[in-house]
Amino acid sequence: MSTSLVSPADFAPLRLRKDEDRRLRAGHLWVYSNEIEVAATPLRDFQPGQPVAIQASNGRALGTGYINPHALLCARLVSRDSEHPLGPSLLVHRLNVALSLRERLYHRPFYRLVYSEGDGLPGLIVDRYGELCVAQITTAGMERLKDDILAALQKVLKPAAVLWRNDSRMREMEGLERTVAEAAGEVPNAVTVEEDELRFQISPREGQKTGWFYDQRDNRARLDRYVAGRRVLDVCSYVGAWGIRAAARGARDVLCVDSSAAALAQATLNADLNGVGDRVRTQQGDAFETLKQLREARERFDVVIVDPPAFIKRRKDFKEGALAYRRLNEMAMQVLERDGLLISCSCSQLLSRDLLMQTLLQGARHLDRNLVILEQGHQGPDHPVLPAIPEMDYLKMLIARVLPA
């Protein structure tokens, strides 16, 4: 349901406790439930997703946003400008600003158009696949604006179709159902993504996230100088983005490993689509078990790419997840040639870049090998980061040379 907000009078006041506005004034956008002055603005008086006018303890206006009284991350600031509060016109403006950046960065319409807080639209993700937009809403506040979001996308982009991929687990924390549904137009079962001169067919309805991982685009481009004539292993390959690029850049043999038979079938199709099917093989299996089998078979690779799903999604997962990163990378080193390259990635926001580097170092030393970091990467510029919210800078990529001791 759309709120169709037009003036500050439509927003209920949300008062913060003394000094709890400092983080917002420093550039942050989040308000936690323990920062709210509940004596003045009781949480029980609010509905999930309700638009609010956020105020300092003295009543000074900080801006407009929305609230979910049932969530620890309780409210999000969307606009600091009282003349342009959260509503339909602001959505159109923010989409135009986001589009202007992407059109400067990319020649073709394949990118993340909206990266939540990074584009001033907390709780909204939009990936663009040519004439198709795939959108994810993760908060109750944006869910209330669902109709307005669709209208804004149609006004700014005029896409042929829009798909809601509202199946993220984050929605459960907001008390929202997980669904996948057409929003407008006829959504195809498969679309083709263009990355440089390569093409990849993906499924917007059933693929991981929205079907593709635009955040790794620039990191995948770093492969080009390392793989010509090499034997490459792509672990957690999904539909083959890393491995197929390696083959297209001259790798003599590529093995893509993934637990999903459907993803590997798509990887095979994508290898053929790019004319490298004769050099790309697939093997279905658990990453840890497959690496163990390859080691026992004395298989060796010049380049091993490890791009797993997030092993650390919550703080309580940290110890076990950090150990999983250590094990996976150490096992990857065990199937490297004596002078091999390890490309290691982590999308776990809670695992810092320094800790990922330390994890690789520990694995190398345990195997009595030396580790040299050649390059470091992060998410691409279509995933912009607000410096006041370091949590947004989640993706890490290291290219390391692994040498005999």
N, C-alpha and C positions, 0 to 999 in steps of 0.2 A: 504493500500500500504506500502511495506517495504522500509525503507531508505537504509538498508545495509551499514551503516556507517563503515568506517575502519580507518580513520585518522582525527586528529584535523583540517585539512584543509577543511573537509566537514562541519564544524560548523561556523555559522555566529557569529561575536563577539557581545556580549551584555554587555555594560558598565554600571556599577552602579555609583550612585552619591557618593560624598565624605562621608566616614565613614559608608556607607550603607552595607559594607561587614562584619561588625563586627558580626552580628548575624550568618552569614554563617560560619565565622571562629570559632564561638563558638559551631558549631555543627548543626545549623538549615539547612534546605534544601529549604526554600521557599523564593521567591522574589516577592514583591508587585510592582504594576505598578508605584507607586509614589517613588520608590527607584531607578528607572532607569534613567540614564543620557540621556534624549531624544535628547539633542543637538548633542551628539556623535553617538547615536544609536537610531534613531526615531522608535517608535513602529509601525508606519505605514509601515515600510519596512519589517516587519516580517509577516509570515503566521502562522495560528494556527497549533501548533504541531511542528513547525520548530526546528531542533536541533541547539543549541547555545553553544558557548564557553563563559562562564560567567567570567567577568573581574572586578577587583576593579577599582576605579576611576583613578588610576595611570597606568592602563593597565595590572597589575599583574594578571596572570591566577588563577582563583579560581576552575575551573573544567568545566565539560560539562553537559548539560542537555537539556531541551526543553522549549519552550515559547508558550504562547497563548496571543497575544497582546490585545485581547478583554476581558480578565478576570482580575479581581482585583488581585487575586492570579496569578500572571503573568507568572512566570517561576519557574521551579523546578531543583535543582541541583541533578544530578544522580551519577556522578563520579568525585572525586577530583584528580584522577590519570591520568595524561596526556598520559601515556603509555597504559591506558585501558579506552578509551572513551566510551560513550554510543553507543551501537551497538550489533550485534548478539553474539559476543563472550562474552561480558559482561553479557548479559542476561543469557547465559548458566552458566557462573560462579556464578552469584547471585542465580540462581535456585539451583545449587549444594550446595551452602553454606546454603540456606534455608532448603533444604532436609536433610542435615546432622544434623541440629538441631532437626527436627521433628523425625528423626529416632532414636535419642537419647531419645526423650521424650515418644514416643508412639510405642507400639508393633505391632499395626495394622494400615493400611494406611487410617486413617480417621482423618483429621485435616485440619486446614488452612495452606496451603503450603506457600502462599505469602501474607503478610500483608503490602502491599504498602511500605511506607517509612521505616517501621520497618525491612524490608528485602532488602532495597536498591533499590526498584523498585516503585517509586512514581507513583500513578495512576493505579496500577495493584493489583487485588485481585484474588487469586486462592484457591479454596477449593477442597480437594481431597476426593472422595468417592470410595475407592478401585480402580477399573480400570477406573473410570470416573473422569475427571477434569472439574470443572465448574469455568470459569474465567470471571471476570468483569474488563472492562477497563473504567476508569472514566475521563480520560484527553485526549486532542487532541494529546499530545506528544506520549502517549502510543498507541493511535489509529494508528498513522503512523507506529508504529513498530509491528502492529498486526500479520503480516505474520511471522516475526522473533520470536515473542513470541510463536506462535504455533509451529514453528520449534524447539525452545528451549525446550518446554514442551515435545515434541516427542523424542528429543534426550536424555533428562535427565530421563524421567519417562517411556517412551513408553506406554502411556495409551491406552486403547482400544477405548476410545472416549473422545472428548473434546467439551464442550458446552460453547458458548458465552452467558452469562447472562448480556448483555449490556443494561439493562433497568432501571438503577439507575437514579434518578432525577438529580444527580450531572452532568450527561452528558449534560443536557440542559444548564447549566451554562457555559459549554465549547463549546456550539454550535454544539453538536453531537446528532444524532438521537438515540432514544431508541429502541433497537431490542433484540430479542432472536433468536439465530440461531446455528445450528450444525456447528462446526468447523472441526471436523474429526470423523470418525467412526459413529456408530449407537448409538445414545443416548437413553437409555430406558426411559419410562414414569415414572418409579418408581425405586428407588434404596434403599438398606438397609444400614443404618448407624449402626455401632457398637460402643457402649459407655460402657466401662467396659464389663460386660457380657450381657448387654441389647441390644436389637435390635429395630430399629425404621425405618419404611418405610416412605420415603419422596419423594416429586416430585421435581426434579431438574429444570424442565421447568416452573412450575407454583407456586412453594412454595415461601415463603417470602425469600428475599435476594437470596441465592443460594439453598435454600431448608431446611437448618438447621442452628442452632446457636452454632457453636463450641466454641464461646467465653465464654459461661456459663458452660462449661463442669466441671471445677474444683469447681465452686460454687454449681452445682447440687450435686456433691459428698459430699458436706458439709451437705446435708440433712440427710445422713444415720443415724447419731447418735440421731436424734430428732423425728423420725416419727413412730417407731414401736408401734403398738397398738393405734395409734392416728387417729383422723378424720381430713382430709386434704382438703383444698380448694385451687385450682390452678386457679388464675384469669389471663386472657390473656394467656391461656394455649397453644395456637397454636396446635401442633400435640401431645402434652402430655408429653414432655420431663421431666418436673418437677414432674407432678402428677403420671405418670407411674413409675418413679423411686421411689417415695414415697411408692407406693403400693408394688413394688418389695422388698422394705426394711421393709415391715411389717405393713404399715398403714392399718387400718381395713376398712376404707371407704375413697374414693377420689372422689371429684367433680371437673371436668374440665369445666371452663367457657371460652367461646370465642365468638366473633361476627361472625366468619366464620363457616358456616355449613360444608364446605369441610374440614376445619382443624379438626373439631370435629369428622367427619366421619373417618378421618385418625387416630385420637387419639383412637377411639374405636377399629380400626383394630390393632393399636400398642399395646393396652392393651391386646388383645387376643394373639398377637404375643409373648408377654412376660408372658402369663399364669396368668394374673391378671384381666381379663375381668369381673370377678364376683365382683370385688371391686372398679371398676372405672366407674363412671357415667359421663355424659356430659350434659351441659345445654347451649343452644345458646342464646346469648344476649349481649347487651352493658354492659361493665364492671360496670359502675356506676349504671345503672338501675337494673342489676341483684343483686348487693350488697344491694341495697335498698330493693328489694323484699325479699332477704334472711333475712335481718334485721327485716322486718315487719313480716315475718313468724317465727321469734324468732329462726332461725337456728343458731347453734353455732359450731365452729370448734376449734380444738386444735392447728392447724397450718394453717396459711393463707399465700400463696405465691402470690406476686404481681409483675409481670414482664411485664410491659406495653411497647408498642412502644414508641419511643422518643416523648415526649410532647413538647420539645424545640429543634427545628431544626435550627432556626435562632434567632439572638439577639432580633429581634422585637417580637418574640413569648415568650420571657422570662417571663414576668409578668403573662400572661394567663397560660403558661405551668407550672410554679412553683405552681400556685394555683391548677391546675389539679392534680399534685403530692400530694399536701396537702389533697385535697378532697378524692382522691382514697385511700390513706393510712389510713386516718381517718375512712372512711367507712369500710375498711378492719378490723380495730380494733374493730368496733362495732359488728362484727360477731365472734369475738374471745371469747373463754372461759375465765374465770376470770384470769387464769394463762396460757396464750396462747403465741404462738410464731408467730411473723410476719417476713416473709422474703421479704424484699423490694428491688427492683432493679430499676436502671435507666441507660439507654444507651444514655442519653442526655449529650453530652460532656460539654455543657454550664452550667449544674447543677453540682456544686462541691460536693464532698463527704461530706464536712462540712455542706453544705446547705441541702443536702438530710437528714442528721442526724437531723438538726434543724427542718426540715419539719415534720419528725416523732415525734420529741419531742413536737412541737406545737400541733399536732393532739392528742397526748396522754394527754397533759395537758388540752386541751379543753374538753376531755371526763373524766377528773379527774382520769386519770390513770398514773401509773409510768412506765417509759421506761428504760430498761437496755440493752445496746448493748453487745451481746455475741461474735459475729464474724463479720469480714468485709472481703469482697472479691472483686476481680477485674477480668479483662479479663485474660484468660489463657496464658501460655508462647508461644503458637503458634500465639499470637498477640503481638509481642515484641514492646516495647516502646522506642523511642529515648528520653533521658532525656532533650535534647534541644528543643523537640517539645511536651510540656505537653498536647497539644490538642489530641494526640494519645491515651492518657490514659482516655478513655471515660466511661468505664463500672464500675458501683458501685453496691455492694450488701451488705446489712446489715441484720444480724439475730438479732432480738430484742425480749426480753422477755417483755410482757406487763402485768403488775400486777395491782391489785386494789390499789387505793391511800392509 
